[in-house]
Amino acid sequence: MIKRSIVFPEGNFFLFGPRGSGKSYWLHNAYAGDVVYIDLLESRVFNRLSADPQRLTEYIPGGYAGSVIIDEIQKIPALLDEVHRLIEKSRNLRFILTGPSPRKLRRTSSNLLGGRASTCHFHPLTAMELESSFDLVKALRYGLLPTLYDAEKDIDPDNYLAGYIEAYLREEILQEGLTRNVAAFNRFLEAASFSQGEVLNVTQVARECSVHRKVVESYFQILEDLLIAHRIPVFTRKAKRRLIQHAKFYFFDTGVYRAIRPKGPLDTPELIDGASLETLVLQNLQAYIDNHKRKYTIHYWRTTAGKEVDFILYGDDGLVAIEVKRSQTITPKDLSGLRTFMEDYPATQAVMLYGGDKHLDIDGISVVPILHALPHLDEYL
């Protein structure tokens, strides 16, 4: 089993993460033994507890002191009232509540335990977790969902990702009643994939998929709420230049993005691979920050004059600017965005990740092979 980097809190907590990221599998192994495990995907368990949430106490032995895992808590939001009651009644119980996202809980329940449970995010695998098994080419093409790295399973990556899109994206969104227009949502997903790693223009996406702008905006919000995609805001703190104001858009995993994006003779590998590389860096950054409790938020920076830095990490832990290039050599033009940013923010730690194999230091910018950087992010953040 691949060792995951996430460190869980001592007390009660929610654990949210996209479908297929490995939450249930990891919890089964991390808490094997003396633990109460309640799986709401089991029909009998679901039917009993949805009919009467107070039956939750029947699943917890009398006098038990330890962890109670409720998997897929979003299926019965009313259980949170009973969890709240048990937390207040017994200090010997620790609840771990998992789900793909907090969206349904927020919509259907006013009781999110009022600060009695923290929130953790579970991500797909990272280069740091895979260690020597990390394969950049495989990660760029198929992403980092754990099932694709299970040596005991004979998985066809293309078929798995196609099934993931169908089962986890389209079906779940339909089951949740988030949209009834399947054709429009399918067109939206494909149109959104062309915005990967780009400044998001909602009006243009609406035009491309022939859906009203307000509907498209709601679709983007659904993807974010389900942790399937992210909008990265522009870094504007103490800005000295005119900046682009719109966010950049990314699906959460490289493989999922590539599976959604239509491919044809007019799609150049450079455009697809460039977006894939940025996505791979972003998902590793997000996982590292969450898993190691680093105090950063992620932004990007782009001036109206065209100067850009792919990722800005800002917070109590410092200010880091990261540019990503797939080329094996670095030119002065490649560094111009970082240099301009450093002029405005002299305290910046600047890093260029590229496809070469040499470590360089150019005018205070650390130029690092991406094959080294991703498994060793702790050296640069």
C-alpha positions in Angstrom: 0.0 0.0 0.0 1.3 3.4 -0.9 1.8 5.5 2.2 -0.3 8.7 2.1 1.1 11.9 3.5 -2.1 13.3 5.1 -2.0 13.7 8.8 -5.4 13.4 10.5 -6.5 15.6 13.4 -6.8 14.1 16.9 -10.4 15.1 17.3 -13.6 14.8 15.2 -13.3 15.8 11.5 -14.9 15.7 8.1 -12.8 14.2 5.3 -13.8 15.4 1.8 -12.3 14.4 -1.5 -13.3 13.7 -5.1 -14.6 10.3 -5.9 -11.9 7.8 -6.6 -9.2 9.7 -4.5 -9.0 6.7 -2.2 -10.7 8.0 1.0 -12.5 4.8 2.0 -9.6 2.5 1.0 -7.2 4.5 3.1 -9.4 4.7 6.1 -10.0 1.0 6.0 -6.3 0.4 6.3 -5.3 3.4 8.5 -7.9 2.5 11.1 -7.9 -1.3 10.7 -8.9 -3.1 14.0 -10.8 -1.5 16.8 -13.0 1.0 15.0 -16.7 1.3 14.3 -17.1 1.6 10.5 -20.5 2.5 9.2 -20.8 2.5 5.4 -23.9 4.3 4.1 -23.4 2.7 0.6 -24.7 -0.6 2.2 -28.4 -0.6 1.4 -29.5 -2.2 4.6 -27.5 0.3 6.7 -28.7 3.2 4.6 -32.4 2.2 4.9 -32.3 1.7 8.7 -30.5 5.0 9.4 -32.4 7.1 6.9 -35.7 5.9 8.4 -34.5 6.7 11.9 -31.1 8.5 12.5 -31.3 7.8 16.2 -30.6 4.1 15.4 -27.0 5.3 15.0 -26.4 4.4 18.7 -27.2 0.7 17.8 -24.1 0.5 15.7 -21.8 1.7 18.6 -21.2 -0.9 21.3 -22.1 0.2 24.9 -19.1 1.7 26.7 -17.1 1.9 23.4 -14.3 4.5 23.4 -12.6 5.1 20.0 -13.2 6.2 16.4 -16.5 6.0 14.6 -16.2 6.3 10.8 -19.3 7.2 8.9 -18.6 6.8 5.2 -20.6 8.8 2.7 -22.2 11.0 5.3 -23.8 13.2 2.6 -26.3 10.4 1.9 -28.0 11.0 5.3 -27.4 14.6 6.4 -29.9 14.2 9.2 -27.3 11.9 10.9 -25.3 15.0 11.8 -27.8 16.0 14.5 -27.3 12.6 16.1 -23.6 12.8 15.8 -23.7 16.2 17.4 -25.7 14.8 20.3 -23.3 11.9 20.8 -20.3 14.2 20.8 -21.9 16.3 23.5 -22.9 13.2 25.5 -19.6 11.3 25.3 -16.1 12.7 25.2 -14.8 9.2 24.5 -16.1 9.0 20.9 -14.2 10.4 17.9 -16.2 10.8 14.7 -14.7 10.7 11.2 -17.2 11.7 8.6 -16.4 11.3 4.9 -17.9 12.3 1.6 -17.0 13.5 -1.9 -17.8 17.1 -1.0 -19.6 19.3 1.6 -22.1 20.6 -1.0 -25.1 18.5 -0.1 -24.5 18.9 3.6 -24.5 22.6 3.3 -27.6 22.6 1.2 -29.7 20.2 3.3 -28.4 20.6 6.8 -27.8 23.5 9.1 -25.9 21.4 11.5 -22.2 21.1 10.5 -21.3 20.4 14.1 -20.6 24.1 14.8 -16.8 23.9 15.2 -16.8 20.5 16.9 -15.2 18.9 13.8 -12.4 20.2 11.6 -12.3 19.7 7.9 -9.6 17.8 6.0 -9.2 17.3 2.2 -8.1 14.0 0.6 -6.4 14.3 -2.7 -5.3 11.9 -5.4 -1.8 10.5 -5.1 1.3 12.8 -5.3 4.7 12.5 -6.7 6.1 12.6 -3.1 3.9 9.7 -2.1 4.8 7.6 -5.1 8.5 8.3 -4.6 10.6 6.1 -7.0 7.4 4.8 -8.6 6.5 8.3 -9.9 6.3 8.2 -13.7 6.0 11.7 -15.2 4.8 10.5 -18.6 2.1 8.3 -17.0 1.1 11.1 -14.6 0.7 13.6 -17.4 -1.3 11.2 -19.5 -3.5 9.4 -16.9 -3.3 11.5 -13.8 -2.9 10.3 -10.2 -6.1 8.6 -9.2 -5.0 5.7 -6.9 -6.8 2.9 -8.8 -4.5 3.4 -11.7 -1.5 2.6 -9.5 -2.8 -0.5 -7.8 -0.4 -3.3 -8.8 -3.0 -5.9 -7.9 -5.5 -4.7 -10.5 -5.2 -5.1 -14.2 -6.6 -1.6 -15.1 -6.9 -0.2 -18.6 -6.3 3.5 -17.8 -8.3 4.9 -20.8 -11.3 2.7 -20.0 -11.1 3.5 -16.3 -11.0 7.3 -16.9 -13.9 7.1 -19.4 -15.9 5.2 -16.8 -14.9 7.7 -14.2 -16.3 10.6 -16.2 -19.5 8.7 -16.9 -20.1 7.3 -13.4 -18.7 10.0 -11.1 -19.3 13.2 -13.0 -22.3 12.9 -15.2 -24.3 10.3 -13.1 -23.6 11.8 -9.7 -24.5 15.3 -10.9 -27.8 13.9 -12.3 -28.5 11.8 -9.2 -28.1 14.9 -7.0 -30.6 16.7 -9.2 -28.1 19.4 -10.0 -29.1 19.5 -13.6 -31.7 17.7 -15.8 -30.3 18.8 -19.1 -27.8 16.0 -19.8 -26.9 17.1 -23.3 -26.2 20.7 -22.2 -24.1 19.5 -19.3 -22.1 17.2 -21.6 -21.4 20.1 -24.0 -20.4 22.3 -21.1 -17.9 19.7 -19.8 -16.2 19.5 -23.2 -16.2 23.3 -23.6 -14.8 23.8 -20.1 -11.9 21.4 -20.8 -10.6 23.9 -23.4 -10.3 26.5 -20.6 -7.9 24.3 -18.7 -5.1 26.4 -17.4 -6.5 29.5 -19.1 -8.1 32.7 -17.8 -11.8 31.8 -17.6 -14.2 33.5 -19.9 -17.7 32.2 -18.8 -19.4 34.1 -21.6 -17.3 32.4 -24.2 -17.8 28.9 -22.7 -21.6 29.6 -22.7 -21.4 30.6 -26.4 -19.4 27.4 -27.3 -21.8 25.0 -25.6 -25.0 27.0 -26.5 -26.1 27.4 -22.9 -27.2 30.5 -21.1 -24.4 32.3 -19.3 -26.1 32.0 -15.9 -26.5 28.3 -16.4 -22.9 27.9 -17.3 -21.8 29.9 -14.2 -23.9 27.5 -12.1 -22.2 24.5 -13.8 -18.8 25.9 -12.9 -20.0 26.3 -9.3 -21.2 22.7 -9.2 -17.8 21.5 -10.3 -16.1 23.5 -7.6 -18.5 22.5 -4.9 -18.0 18.8 -5.8 -14.2 19.4 -5.7 -13.9 18.3 -9.4 -12.5 21.6 -10.5 -10.9 24.8 -9.1 -10.8 28.5 -10.0 -7.4 30.0 -9.1 -7.7 33.8 -8.4 -5.3 36.4 -9.5 -2.8 37.7 -6.9 -3.6 41.4 -6.4 -2.1 42.2 -3.0 -0.4 45.6 -3.1 -0.5 45.4 -6.9 1.8 47.9 -8.7 0.5 47.1 -12.2 -2.7 46.7 -14.0 -3.7 43.0 -13.7 -6.1 40.6 -15.3 -9.1 40.2 -13.0 -10.6 36.8 -14.0 -9.6 33.5 -12.4 -7.9 30.6 -14.1 -9.7 27.2 -14.4 -8.4 23.7 -13.7 -10.0 20.3 -13.4 -8.6 18.6 -10.3 -6.6 15.8 -12.0 -4.6 15.6 -15.2 -6.1 12.3 -16.3 -9.7 13.5 -15.7 -9.0 16.6 -17.7 -7.5 14.7 -20.6 -10.4 12.2 -20.6 -12.9 15.0 -20.8 -11.2 17.0 -23.5 -12.1 16.0 -27.1 -9.1 15.3 -29.2 -8.7 15.7 -33.0 -6.3 16.7 -35.7 -6.6 20.4 -34.8 -5.5 19.8 -31.2 -1.8 20.3 -31.0 0.1 18.1 -28.4 1.9 21.3 -27.2 -1.3 22.9 -26.0 -2.7 19.7 -24.4 0.7 18.8 -22.8 1.3 22.3 -21.5 -2.1 22.4 -19.7 -1.5 18.9 -18.4 1.9 19.9 -17.0 0.4 22.9 -15.2 -2.4 20.8 -13.9 0.0 18.2 -12.5 2.0 20.8 -10.7 -1.1 22.4 -9.3 -2.6 19.2 -7.9 0.7 18.3 -6.3 0.9 21.8 -4.8 -2.6 21.6 -3.4 -2.1 18.2 -1.9 1.2 19.2 -0.4 -0.2 22.3 1.2 -3.2 20.4 2.7 -1.4 17.3 3.7 1.4 19.2 5.5 -0.8 22.0 6.9 1.3 24.6 5.1 -0.1 28.2 5.4 -0.4 29.1 1.7 -3.2 30.1 -0.6 -2.7 29.5 -4.4 -3.0 32.3 -6.9 -1.7 33.2 -10.3 -0.4 36.6 -11.6 -0.9 38.2 -15.0 -0.6 41.8 -16.0 -2.6 43.4 -18.8 0.7 43.8 -20.6 1.1 40.0 -20.8 3.6 39.3 -18.0 2.6 36.1 -16.2 3.5 33.7 -13.4 1.7 30.4 -13.3 1.4 30.0 -9.5 1.8 32.4 -6.6 1.8 30.8 -3.1 1.1 33.4 -0.4 0.5 33.2 3.3 2.1 33.0 6.7 4.7 30.7 5.3 6.0 33.2 2.8 5.7 34.2 -0.8 6.7 31.8 -3.6 6.4 32.4 -7.3 6.4 29.3 -9.6 6.6 29.2 -13.4 6.2 26.0 -15.3 7.7 25.3 -18.7 7.7 22.0 -20.6 10.8 22.9 -22.7 14.2 21.3 -21.9 16.0 24.6 -22.1 15.4 28.0 -20.6 15.6 31.3 -22.4 15.6 34.9 -21.0 12.0 35.3 -22.3 10.9 32.3 -20.1 12.1 34.1 -17.0 10.6 37.5 -17.8 7.4 36.9 -15.8 9.3 35.9 -12.7 11.7 38.8 -13.1 8.9 41.3 -13.4 7.1 39.8 -10.4 10.3 39.9 -8.3 10.7 43.6 -9.2 7.3 44.3 -7.6 7.8 41.8 -4.7 11.5 41.6 -3.8 11.0 39.1 -1.0 9.8 36.5 -3.4 11.2 33.0 -3.5 11.2 32.4 -7.3 11.2 28.9 -8.8 11.2 27.8 -12.5 10.1 24.2 -13.1 11.2 22.9 -16.5 11.7 19.8 -18.6 15.5 19.8 -18.5 17.8 17.8 -16.2 20.1 20.5 -14.7 19.7 22.6 -11.5 20.5 26.2 -12.2 20.4 29.5 -10.4 19.8 32.5 -12.7 19.6 35.9 -11.1 18.1 34.5 -7.9 15.7 32.2 -9.7 16.0 28.5 -8.8 15.6 26.6 -12.1 14.7 23.0 -11.2 14.0 19.9 -13.3 10.3 19.1 -12.8 11.2 15.4 -12.3 13.1 16.4 -9.2 10.8 19.2 -8.0 7.5 17.3 -7.7 8.8 14.5 -5.5 10.7 17.0 -3.3 8.4 20.0 -3.0 9.4 20.4 0.7 12.8 21.7 -0.6 11.2 24.7 -2.3 8.1 25.6 -0.2 
